[in-house]
Amino acid sequence: MTPTSAPAPGVAPDADDVRVARVHLRLGQLTLARAELEDLHRRELLDTTSLAVLAEARWRTGDVSAAADAAQAHIDAGGSDDIALCIVAEAAAVDGRPDDARALMDRLPASDAVALDAMFAGMPRRAFWPAGPVDRTPVKDETPTEVYRHVVGTERRMKGQLDPSAELARARAELESRPDRAFLRLALVLRHDPNLAPLVLAALHLRREPEAALLRGDAQRLLGRHLEAEAAFDAAAETLEAP
């Protein structure tokens, strides 16, 4: 990874520009948000906190290595943003440093599958991330063979779960005849494989049931489109007040 440093002492970030870039990032305008943040970074106008935002923008636009640079710079400067820890943990795993990845993962307060789903928001993640509460058991005394057995066992357990792609196909087939079952299947798909959120949105196209609105909100939130998610949740809530 190439060094990415925080701005020199005394250099304040351009708060308004960073705020605008963050809004664009949350709206899913990833390319625009990254361009704005990269420009601020070139002018050394990003502080420690803003480096984590830059790391997230790089990560969500597929530049994992550059994202890890910014995230590591954030951490080296004393930052502890969840998304930066997540990105550096992913990079450590890719580099073949599972112990470093696990140590970073253990620093995350987000310890359950729902919180992790919201943070990754549809981004691919490696199998070492938990599907439930984080296991804080020390791993420093594990031998390489024990670590291998743990990883293989995790992968085997994952393979025995629900097949998200198959459930998505079944949901599409049932949307007209059994919408209640279809919505349940789609909810399970989102929870088992957040990467399928765009396909769930496509399947829900033009559906106006409250359950569809809730699912649409869940999918939008996983994709980092928080305003769209809130609008979908509001639409679902409005049905509770209808006569």
N, C-alpha and C positions, 0 to 999 in steps of 0.2 A: 504494500500500500504506500502511496506517496504521501508525504507530510501535508497536513492541512492545519494551519495554525489559527488561533483566535486573533482578533485585532489587537494592535499594539495598545499598551496601557494608555488610558486617557481618550481613546477613540470611541465615541458613543455610537451605537447602531442607529440607523434611521428608522425610528419606531413605526412611523406611519407606513413607510414602504414595506417593512417586514410584516406589519399587520395586514396590508393588502395582499401580499404574497401568501400569507397563511390562509386568508379567506379563499383565494383562488385554489389553494391546495385542498381545502375542505370541500369546495364545490366540484372537485374532480377535474379542474382545469390544470392538469399536471404540468404540461409543457410550458404554459405561461408562468405558473408559479416557480418552476425551476429556473426559467430564464431570468425572472426578476431577482431571485435569490442569488444566482450565480453572478449577476451584475453587481449586487451589493457586496458579495464576497470578494470579487476582484478589486473593489474599491475599499476593502477592509472595513466595511461598515456592519459586519455581523458580530454580535457579542456571543458569549458562551451559550446562552439559551437559544439564540437564533441559529447557531451551528447545528443544533438538533433538528430544526425545521428544514435546513438545507439538506441534511442527511436523509430525512424522510422524503423530500422531493426527489432526490437522486434515486433513492431506493424504489419509489413507486413509478419511476420512469425507466426502471430496469438496469440502472448503472450501480450494481451492487458494490463493486470495488471502490468507486468514488464515494458512495454513500458511507461505506465503512471508514474511509478517511475522515470525513466530516464528523461522523459519530465518535470516532476515537479522539479526535481533537476536542470535541465537546466534553468527553469524559476526562481527558488529560487536564482540561482547564477547570476541573472540579464539578462538572455537570453530572446529573444522574437521571436525565429524562428517560422514561420507559422505552420510547421508540429508539433512542440511541443505543441503549443496552441491548435491545432486541436485535438491531442491525449488526452490532459488533459480535454478538453471540452467533448469529447466522454466518457471518464471515469467518469466525473461528472454526465453526463446524466444517465449512467448505474447505478451509485450509488444513483440515486434518488435526485440529486441536480440540478434541471433545472435552477435555478437562477444563480448558479455558471457557468453552461455550457453556458448560454446566455451571461454572462459577458465576458467569454473567447472568445466566438464567435465574440463579438463586437470589440475585439482587433485585429481581423484579417483584414489586408488590402484587402485580397482576398474576394470580395463581390459579385461576380456573379457566375452563374452556371458553366460557362466554366472554370473559375479559380479554382473553387472547384473540378470540375471533374478532372482537371489535378493534383491537390494535392492528392485527394483520390486515383486516378489511379486504379479504380476497387475495392477498399476496400469498404466493406459495411458501410453504414452510417445511422444514426438515422434521423427520419423525421423532426427534428427541423432545420436541415440545409436548407438554402434557395434554391429555384429553380430559383431565380432572385436576384435583388439587395437586400442587407441586410436591413431589417427594423430596424432602430436605435431608434424606439420609446421606451422610458423608460418603464420597466415592474415592477418597484418596488411597484407601487400602485395597481397592479392587485390583485384581490382576487383569492383564489384557484379555485373558480367556473369559473371566467373569464379565467384563464389560461387553465382549462380543456376544456372550450368551444373553445378557440383558437386552441388547439391541435386537438380536434375532427374535427373542421372545416377544418383544414389543411389536415387531413387524408382523409376526404370526398372528398375534391377537388382533391387530388392525385389519389383517386380511379376512378374519372371521366376522367382521362387522357387516352391517348393511352395505349394499352396493349402491352408492349414490346415483351413478349413471343409469342403472336399471330402474331405480325408483323414480327418477326424473321421467323416463320413458313411460312408466306405468301411470304416473300422474297426468301426463299429457293425454293419455288414452282415456282417462277417467274424468277429465275436467267437465265434460258435458253430461255424462250419465251419473257420476258419483262425485260431485265437486267437494263434498265434505272429506272423502277419502283422499282425493287429489291434493287438497290443501294440506292435509296431514303429511302426506308423502313429501310435498315440497318443503314443509317445515323441517322434516328430517334431513332432506338433501342439504339444506343450508347449514344445518348443524354438523353434518358429517363431512361436507366438502365445500367450504366457503368459496372455492374457486369457481363453482358452478352458479354463483349469484347472477351473472349476466344471462345465463340460460333460463334460470328461474324467472327473471324479469320478462324475458321473451315469452315464456309459457303463460304468464299472467296478463299478457297484453289485452287490454280492453275489459278485463274482468272488473266488476264493480262491487262484489261482495265485500263486507267488512273483513272477512278472513283474508281475502286477496289483498286488501289495502295493508293489513298488518304484515303479510308476507312481503309485499312490495317495499314496505318500510325497512324490514329486516335486511332484505337484499341490498337496498340502497345504502344502508348504514355499513354493511360489510364492504361495499365498494368505496367508502369514504365520502359518499354524497349525503352529508348530514342534513342539509336543508331539504333535499328531496325526501329524505326519510321522515323528517318531522312533518312535512306536508301530507305524506301517506298516513302517518299515525293520526294526524288531525282529522283526516277524512274518515278513518275508522271510528274515531271518537264521536264524530258528528252523528253517526248512525245510532248511538246510544241515546241521543236527545231527540231523535225523530219520533213522531207519534206512532 
